[in-house]
Structures are given as structure tokens and as C-alpha cells.
Amino acid sequence: MYTIEMAYARMRELQDLANRSRAHQPSASERAEKKRAAKKR
């Protein structure tokens, strides 16, 4: 049986992987996104 908890754990795993690979090579759009987020505060 596939539970919500299993799906959630898998989603977190994929998110962690994505975040790790993104940290190595941030794209221009992500840099712009961070600037926009910084302005909001």
C-alpha cells in the first residue's frame, strides 16, 4: 500500500536533491528570484 506519508517522504527526497543540484549552479532566474525575495523584507 502506498501511503500519503510515503509520497510525502519521496517528495522531500526529490526536493532535497533538486536543492542540492541547484546550489552548485544557480541560474540567472534564481538569482533574480533571491533579489526579489530580499526586497520584500
C-alpha positions, 0 to 999 in steps of 0.5 A: 500500500502506498501511503500519503506519508510515503509520497510525502517522504519521496517528495522531500527526497526529490526536493532535497536533491533538486536543492542540492543540484541547484546550489552548485549552479544557480541560474540567472532566474534564481538569482533574480528570484533571491533579489526579489525575495530580499526586497520584500523584507 
